[in-house]
Amino acid sequence: MIDEAIELPQVGECCTISGGRWYSFYDDVTIDWGSALDVDHMVSVPAARA
């Protein structure tokens, strides 16, 4: 979530967050509270080959 924030949230104990702002380009909405977001899954990016 931190990588996707347009305004960084504060990270507290046990990785809780407060503040921050996120933009959804899928539906053109700006979200001002992290509790309104759901993290579904992460997709790993393959390492570049040398």
N, CA, C and O atoms as a Maestro MAE file, in Angstrom:
{
 s_m_m2io_version
 :::
 2.0.0
}

f_m_ct {
 s_m_title
 :::
 protein
 m_atom[200] {
  # First column is atom index #
  i_m_mmod_type
  r_m_x_coord
  r_m_y_coord
  r_m_z_coord
  i_m_residue_number
  s_m_chain_name
  s_m_pdb_residue_name
  s_m_pdb_atom_name
  i_m_atomic_number
  :::
  1 25 0.812 -1.180 0.000 1 A "MET " " N  " 7
  2 3 0.000 0.000 0.000 1 A "MET " " CA " 6
  3 2 0.862 1.254 0.000 1 A "MET " " C  " 6
  4 15 0.490 2.262 -0.600 1 A "MET " " O  " 8
  5 25 1.986 1.200 0.654 2 A "ILE " " N  " 7
  6 3 2.842 2.372 0.724 2 A "ILE " " CA " 6
  7 2 3.386 2.716 -0.658 2 A "ILE " " C  " 6
  8 15 3.476 3.892 -1.010 2 A "ILE " " O  " 8
  9 25 3.751 1.704 -1.445 3 A "ASP " " N  " 7
  10 3 4.272 1.952 -2.790 3 A "ASP " " CA " 6
  11 2 3.245 2.611 -3.704 3 A "ASP " " C  " 6
  12 15 3.613 3.324 -4.637 3 A "ASP " " O  " 8
  13 25 1.971 2.380 -3.445 4 A "GLU " " N  " 7
  14 3 0.905 2.907 -4.296 4 A "GLU " " CA " 6
  15 2 0.348 4.249 -3.811 4 A "GLU " " C  " 6
  16 15 -0.481 4.846 -4.497 4 A "GLU " " O  " 8
  17 25 0.783 4.732 -2.651 5 A "ALA " " N  " 7
  18 3 0.240 5.959 -2.071 5 A "ALA " " CA " 6
  19 2 0.718 7.189 -2.838 5 A "ALA " " C  " 6
  20 15 1.870 7.256 -3.267 5 A "ALA " " O  " 8
  21 25 -0.179 8.158 -3.006 6 A "ILE " " N  " 7
  22 3 0.228 9.446 -3.589 6 A "ILE " " CA " 6
  23 2 0.591 10.432 -2.479 6 A "ILE " " C  " 6
  24 15 1.279 11.419 -2.737 6 A "ILE " " O  " 8
  25 25 0.140 10.180 -1.249 7 A "GLU " " N  " 7
  26 3 0.602 10.839 -0.032 7 A "GLU " " CA " 6
  27 2 0.889 9.729 0.961 7 A "GLU " " C  " 6
  28 15 -0.001 8.940 1.279 7 A "GLU " " O  " 8
  29 25 2.105 9.654 1.451 8 A "LEU " " N  " 7
  30 3 2.506 8.540 2.308 8 A "LEU " " CA " 6
  31 2 1.785 8.551 3.647 8 A "LEU " " C  " 6
  32 15 1.645 9.604 4.269 8 A "LEU " " O  " 8
  33 25 1.325 7.379 4.095 9 A "PRO " " N  " 7
  34 3 0.728 7.261 5.422 9 A "PRO " " CA " 6
  35 2 1.815 7.110 6.480 9 A "PRO " " C  " 6
  36 15 2.974 6.840 6.164 9 A "PRO " " O  " 8
  37 25 1.427 7.287 7.727 10 A "GLN " " N  " 7
  38 3 2.309 7.001 8.856 10 A "GLN " " CA " 6
  39 2 2.149 5.528 9.195 10 A "GLN " " C  " 6
  40 15 1.030 5.016 9.236 10 A "GLN " " O  " 8
  41 25 3.262 4.844 9.438 11 A "VAL " " N  " 7
  42 3 3.218 3.419 9.777 11 A "VAL " " CA " 6
  43 2 3.433 3.283 11.277 11 A "VAL " " C  " 6
  44 15 4.445 3.737 11.811 11 A "VAL " " O  " 8
  45 25 2.472 2.653 11.957 12 A "GLY " " N  " 7
  46 3 2.535 2.481 13.404 12 A "GLY " " CA " 6
  47 2 2.917 1.070 13.793 12 A "GLY " " C  " 6
  48 15 3.449 0.300 12.994 12 A "GLY " " O  " 8
  49 25 2.629 0.754 15.043 13 A "GLU " " N  " 7
  50 3 2.920 -0.580 15.560 13 A "GLU " " CA " 6
  51 2 2.116 -1.635 14.804 13 A "GLU " " C  " 6
  52 15 1.001 -1.370 14.357 13 A "GLU " " O  " 8
  53 25 2.676 -2.808 14.668 14 A "CYS " " N  " 7
  54 3 2.033 -3.945 13.992 14 A "CYS " " CA " 6
  55 2 1.627 -3.602 12.555 14 A "CYS " " C  " 6
  56 15 0.650 -4.140 12.033 14 A "CYS " " O  " 8
  57 25 2.383 -2.706 11.924 15 A "CYS " " N  " 7
  58 3 2.170 -2.311 10.519 15 A "CYS " " CA " 6
  59 2 0.820 -1.640 10.271 15 A "CYS " " C  " 6
  60 15 0.321 -1.668 9.146 15 A "CYS " " O  " 8
  61 25 0.221 -1.038 11.300 16 A "THR " " N  " 7
  62 3 -1.000 -0.268 11.079 16 A "THR " " CA " 6
  63 2 -0.641 1.052 10.418 16 A "THR " " C  " 6
  64 15 0.449 1.580 10.638 16 A "THR " " O  " 8
  65 25 -1.537 1.585 9.616 17 A "ILE " " N  " 7
  66 3 -1.267 2.848 8.949 17 A "ILE " " CA " 6
  67 2 -2.336 3.873 9.313 17 A "ILE " " C  " 6
  68 15 -3.476 3.530 9.627 17 A "ILE " " O  " 8
  69 25 -1.928 5.146 9.262 18 A "SER " " N  " 7
  70 3 -2.884 6.231 9.445 18 A "SER " " CA " 6
  71 2 -2.520 7.335 8.464 18 A "SER " " C  " 6
  72 15 -1.351 7.533 8.132 18 A "SER " " O  " 8
  73 25 -3.530 8.042 8.010 19 A "GLY " " N  " 7
  74 3 -3.292 9.074 7.013 19 A "GLY " " CA " 6
  75 2 -3.041 8.447 5.656 19 A "GLY " " C  " 6
  76 15 -3.349 7.276 5.436 19 A "GLY " " O  " 8
  77 25 -2.493 9.215 4.765 20 A "GLY " " N  " 7
  78 3 -2.187 8.738 3.424 20 A "GLY " " CA " 6
  79 2 -3.311 9.025 2.446 20 A "GLY " " C  " 6
  80 15 -4.430 9.360 2.835 20 A "GLY " " O  " 8
  81 25 -2.990 8.886 1.175 21 A "ARG " " N  " 7
  82 3 -3.973 9.106 0.109 21 A "ARG " " CA " 6
  83 2 -3.589 8.211 -1.067 21 A "ARG " " C  " 6
  84 15 -2.411 8.049 -1.387 21 A "ARG " " O  " 8
  85 25 -4.606 7.635 -1.699 22 A "TRP " " N  " 7
  86 3 -4.408 6.737 -2.821 22 A "TRP " " CA " 6
  87 2 -5.322 7.141 -3.966 22 A "TRP " " C  " 6
  88 15 -6.418 7.654 -3.739 22 A "TRP " " O  " 8
  89 25 -4.873 6.911 -5.195 23 A "TYR " " N  " 7
  90 3 -5.687 7.212 -6.378 23 A "TYR " " CA " 6
  91 2 -5.947 5.915 -7.131 23 A "TYR " " C  " 6
  92 15 -5.020 5.158 -7.419 23 A "TYR " " O  " 8
  93 25 -7.210 5.662 -7.448 24 A "SER " " N  " 7
  94 3 -7.591 4.497 -8.236 24 A "SER " " CA " 6
  95 2 -7.827 4.938 -9.672 24 A "SER " " C  " 6
  96 15 -8.817 5.610 -9.962 24 A "SER " " O  " 8
  97 25 -6.933 4.568 -10.565 25 A "PHE " " N  " 7
  98 3 -7.118 4.934 -11.973 25 A "PHE " " CA " 6
  99 2 -8.176 4.071 -12.638 25 A "PHE " " C  " 6
  100 15 -8.624 4.384 -13.741 25 A "PHE " " O  " 8
  101 25 -8.587 2.980 -11.979 26 A "TYR " " N  " 7
  102 3 -9.645 2.138 -12.532 26 A "TYR " " CA " 6
  103 2 -10.997 2.841 -12.527 26 A "TYR " " C  " 6
  104 15 -11.774 2.715 -13.474 26 A "TYR " " O  " 8
  105 25 -11.276 3.594 -11.440 27 A "ASP " " N  " 7
  106 3 -12.576 4.267 -11.350 27 A "ASP " " CA " 6
  107 2 -12.465 5.763 -11.061 27 A "ASP " " C  " 6
  108 15 -13.461 6.395 -10.708 27 A "ASP " " O  " 8
  109 25 -11.264 6.341 -11.206 28 A "ASP " " N  " 7
  110 3 -11.023 7.782 -11.078 28 A "ASP " " CA " 6
  111 2 -11.472 8.311 -9.710 28 A "ASP " " C  " 6
  112 15 -12.179 9.315 -9.623 28 A "ASP " " O  " 8
  113 25 -11.049 7.617 -8.642 29 A "VAL " " N  " 7
  114 3 -11.431 7.980 -7.277 29 A "VAL " " CA " 6
  115 2 -10.162 8.159 -6.445 29 A "VAL " " C  " 6
  116 15 -9.221 7.372 -6.551 29 A "VAL " " O  " 8
  117 25 -10.151 9.199 -5.618 30 A "THR " " N  " 7
  118 3 -9.074 9.383 -4.652 30 A "THR " " CA " 6
  119 2 -9.593 8.962 -3.286 30 A "THR " " C  " 6
  120 15 -10.680 9.370 -2.878 30 A "THR " " O  " 8
  121 25 -8.818 8.147 -2.582 31 A "ILE " " N  " 7
  122 3 -9.224 7.588 -1.300 31 A "ILE " " CA " 6
  123 2 -8.303 8.142 -0.218 31 A "ILE " " C  " 6
  124 15 -7.081 8.073 -0.341 31 A "ILE " " O  " 8
  125 25 -8.893 8.692 0.842 32 A "ASP " " N  " 7
  126 3 -8.133 9.343 1.899 32 A "ASP " " CA " 6
  127 2 -8.001 8.523 3.173 32 A "ASP " " C  " 6
  128 15 -7.469 9.025 4.163 32 A "ASP " " O  " 8
  129 25 -8.460 7.296 3.180 33 A "TRP " " N  " 7
  130 3 -8.341 6.477 4.378 33 A "TRP " " CA " 6
  131 2 -7.997 5.049 3.966 33 A "TRP " " C  " 6
  132 15 -8.683 4.439 3.146 33 A "TRP " " O  " 8
  133 25 -6.929 4.537 4.551 34 A "GLY " " N  " 7
  134 3 -6.443 3.208 4.209 34 A "GLY " " CA " 6
  135 2 -7.404 2.094 4.552 34 A "GLY " " C  " 6
  136 15 -7.370 1.038 3.920 34 A "GLY " " O  " 8
  137 25 -8.261 2.302 5.539 35 A "SER " " N  " 7
  138 3 -9.196 1.247 5.923 35 A "SER " " CA " 6
  139 2 -10.242 0.992 4.839 35 A "SER " " C  " 6
  140 15 -10.935 -0.024 4.881 35 A "SER " " O  " 8
  141 25 -10.364 1.890 3.879 36 A "ALA " " N  " 7
  142 3 -11.313 1.697 2.779 36 A "ALA " " CA " 6
  143 2 -10.723 0.816 1.681 36 A "ALA " " C  " 6
  144 15 -11.417 0.467 0.726 36 A "ALA " " O  " 8
  145 25 -9.456 0.460 1.809 37 A "LEU " " N  " 7
  146 3 -8.778 -0.337 0.782 37 A "LEU " " CA " 6
  147 2 -8.655 -1.787 1.220 37 A "LEU " " C  " 6
  148 15 -8.516 -2.083 2.407 37 A "LEU " " O  " 8
  149 25 -8.710 -2.677 0.255 38 A "ASP " " N  " 7
  150 3 -8.446 -4.091 0.481 38 A "ASP " " CA " 6
  151 2 -7.260 -4.503 -0.374 38 A "ASP " " C  " 6
  152 15 -7.224 -4.232 -1.574 38 A "ASP " " O  " 8
  153 25 -6.309 -5.149 0.240 39 A "VAL " " N  " 7
  154 3 -5.167 -5.667 -0.496 39 A "VAL " " CA " 6
  155 2 -5.500 -7.100 -0.861 39 A "VAL " " C  " 6
  156 15 -5.578 -7.975 0.002 39 A "VAL " " O  " 8
  157 25 -5.694 -7.328 -2.153 40 A "ASP " " N  " 7
  158 3 -6.106 -8.642 -2.619 40 A "ASP " " CA " 6
  159 2 -4.915 -9.588 -2.697 40 A "ASP " " C  " 6
  160 15 -4.914 -10.638 -2.055 40 A "ASP " " O  " 8
  161 25 -3.922 -9.231 -3.464 41 A "HIS " " N  " 7
  162 3 -2.731 -10.059 -3.578 41 A "HIS " " CA " 6
  163 2 -1.620 -9.249 -4.223 41 A "HIS " " C  " 6
  164 15 -1.856 -8.196 -4.816 41 A "HIS " " O  " 8
  165 25 -0.422 -9.754 -4.097 42 A "MET " " N  " 7
  166 3 0.743 -9.130 -4.712 42 A "MET " " CA " 6
  167 2 1.195 -10.014 -5.864 42 A "MET " " C  " 6
  168 15 1.144 -11.241 -5.775 42 A "MET " " O  " 8
  169 25 1.628 -9.394 -6.925 43 A "VAL " " N  " 7
  170 3 2.136 -10.125 -8.074 43 A "VAL " " CA " 6
  171 2 3.633 -9.871 -8.140 43 A "VAL " " C  " 6
  172 15 4.071 -8.723 -8.223 43 A "VAL " " O  " 8
  173 25 4.406 -10.928 -8.104 44 A "SER " " N  " 7
  174 3 5.848 -10.757 -8.178 44 A "SER " " CA " 6
  175 2 6.286 -10.481 -9.608 44 A "SER " " C  " 6
  176 15 5.698 -10.978 -10.568 44 A "SER " " O  " 8
  177 25 7.315 -9.691 -9.719 45 A "VAL " " N  " 7
  178 3 7.868 -9.350 -11.028 45 A "VAL " " CA " 6
  179 2 9.155 -10.146 -11.182 45 A "VAL " " C  " 6
  180 15 10.015 -10.097 -10.302 45 A "VAL " " O  " 8
  181 25 9.307 -10.880 -12.286 46 A "PRO " " N  " 7
  182 3 10.522 -11.671 -12.467 46 A "PRO " " CA " 6
  183 2 11.760 -10.775 -12.518 46 A "PRO " " C  " 6
  184 15 11.714 -9.656 -13.029 46 A "PRO " " O  " 8
  185 25 12.828 -11.271 -11.997 47 A "ALA " " N  " 7
  186 3 14.095 -10.525 -12.017 47 A "ALA " " CA " 6
  187 2 14.605 -10.430 -13.461 47 A "ALA " " C  " 6
  188 15 14.421 -11.341 -14.269 47 A "ALA " " O  " 8
  189 25 15.243 -9.314 -13.751 48 A "ALA " " N  " 7
  190 3 15.832 -9.131 -15.086 48 A "ALA " " CA " 6
  191 2 17.004 -10.081 -15.269 48 A "ALA " " C  " 6
  192 15 17.783 -10.320 -14.346 48 A "ALA " " O  " 8
  193 25 17.111 -10.606 -16.453 49 A "ARG " " N  " 7
  194 3 18.232 -11.521 -16.731 49 A "ARG " " CA " 6
  195 2 19.427 -10.727 -17.219 49 A "ARG " " C  " 6
  196 15 19.292 -9.770 -17.982 49 A "ARG " " O  " 8
  197 25 20.576 -11.135 -16.772 50 A "ALA " " N  " 7
  198 3 21.816 -10.437 -17.156 50 A "ALA " " CA " 6
  199 2 22.321 -10.883 -18.494 50 A "ALA " " C  " 6
  200 15 23.350 -10.394 -18.960 50 A "ALA " " O  " 8
  :::
 }
 m_bond[199] {
  # First column is bond index #
  i_m_from
  i_m_to
  i_m_order
  :::
  1 1 2 1
  2 2 3 1
  3 3 4 2
  4 3 5 1
  5 5 6 1
  6 6 7 1
  7 7 8 2
  8 7 9 1
  9 9 10 1
  10 10 11 1
  11 11 12 2
  12 11 13 1
  13 13 14 1
  14 14 15 1
  15 15 16 2
  16 15 17 1
  17 17 18 1
  18 18 19 1
  19 19 20 2
  20 19 21 1
  21 21 22 1
  22 22 23 1
  23 23 24 2
  24 23 25 1
  25 25 26 1
  26 26 27 1
  27 27 28 2
  28 27 29 1
  29 29 30 1
  30 30 31 1
  31 31 32 2
  32 31 33 1
  33 33 34 1
  34 34 35 1
  35 35 36 2
  36 35 37 1
  37 37 38 1
  38 38 39 1
  39 39 40 2
  40 39 41 1
  41 41 42 1
  42 42 43 1
  43 43 44 2
  44 43 45 1
  45 45 46 1
  46 46 47 1
  47 47 48 2
  48 47 49 1
  49 49 50 1
  50 50 51 1
  51 51 52 2
  52 51 53 1
  53 53 54 1
  54 54 55 1
  55 55 56 2
  56 55 57 1
  57 57 58 1
  58 58 59 1
  59 59 60 2
  60 59 61 1
  61 61 62 1
  62 62 63 1
  63 63 64 2
  64 63 65 1
  65 65 66 1
  66 66 67 1
  67 67 68 2
  68 67 69 1
  69 69 70 1
  70 70 71 1
  71 71 72 2
  72 71 73 1
  73 73 74 1
  74 74 75 1
  75 75 76 2
  76 75 77 1
  77 77 78 1
  78 78 79 1
  79 79 80 2
  80 79 81 1
  81 81 82 1
  82 82 83 1
  83 83 84 2
  84 83 85 1
  85 85 86 1
  86 86 87 1
  87 87 88 2
  88 87 89 1
  89 89 90 1
  90 90 91 1
  91 91 92 2
  92 91 93 1
  93 93 94 1
  94 94 95 1
  95 95 96 2
  96 95 97 1
  97 97 98 1
  98 98 99 1
  99 99 100 2
  100 99 101 1
  101 101 102 1
  102 102 103 1
  103 103 104 2
  104 103 105 1
  105 105 106 1
  106 106 107 1
  107 107 108 2
  108 107 109 1
  109 109 110 1
  110 110 111 1
  111 111 112 2
  112 111 113 1
  113 113 114 1
  114 114 115 1
  115 115 116 2
  116 115 117 1
  117 117 118 1
  118 118 119 1
  119 119 120 2
  120 119 121 1
  121 121 122 1
  122 122 123 1
  123 123 124 2
  124 123 125 1
  125 125 126 1
  126 126 127 1
  127 127 128 2
  128 127 129 1
  129 129 130 1
  130 130 131 1
  131 131 132 2
  132 131 133 1
  133 133 134 1
  134 134 135 1
  135 135 136 2
  136 135 137 1
  137 137 138 1
  138 138 139 1
  139 139 140 2
  140 139 141 1
  141 141 142 1
  142 142 143 1
  143 143 144 2
  144 143 145 1
  145 145 146 1
  146 146 147 1
  147 147 148 2
  148 147 149 1
  149 149 150 1
  150 150 151 1
  151 151 152 2
  152 151 153 1
  153 153 154 1
  154 154 155 1
  155 155 156 2
  156 155 157 1
  157 157 158 1
  158 158 159 1
  159 159 160 2
  160 159 161 1
  161 161 162 1
  162 162 163 1
  163 163 164 2
  164 163 165 1
  165 165 166 1
  166 166 167 1
  167 167 168 2
  168 167 169 1
  169 169 170 1
  170 170 171 1
  171 171 172 2
  172 171 173 1
  173 173 174 1
  174 174 175 1
  175 175 176 2
  176 175 177 1
  177 177 178 1
  178 178 179 1
  179 179 180 2
  180 179 181 1
  181 181 182 1
  182 182 183 1
  183 183 184 2
  184 183 185 1
  185 185 186 1
  186 186 187 1
  187 187 188 2
  188 187 189 1
  189 189 190 1
  190 190 191 1
  191 191 192 2
  192 191 193 1
  193 193 194 1
  194 194 195 1
  195 195 196 2
  196 195 197 1
  197 197 198 1
  198 198 199 1
  199 199 200 2
  :::
 }
}
